[in-house]
């Protein structure tokens, strides 16, 4: 494959995770239970997510 043909091959992906505003039936909202939420929050600093 030539360099010009190869420039369109990539390992990246673009994902649109939205839904149309016009939809009458919206996807359900999913929430984690309180125990899982607290376990995750307690590890934020350890995982470097507190910044």
Secondary structure, 3 states (H helix, E strand, C coil): CCHHHHCCCCCCCCCCCCCCCCCCCCCCCCCCCHHHHHHHHHCHHHHCCCC
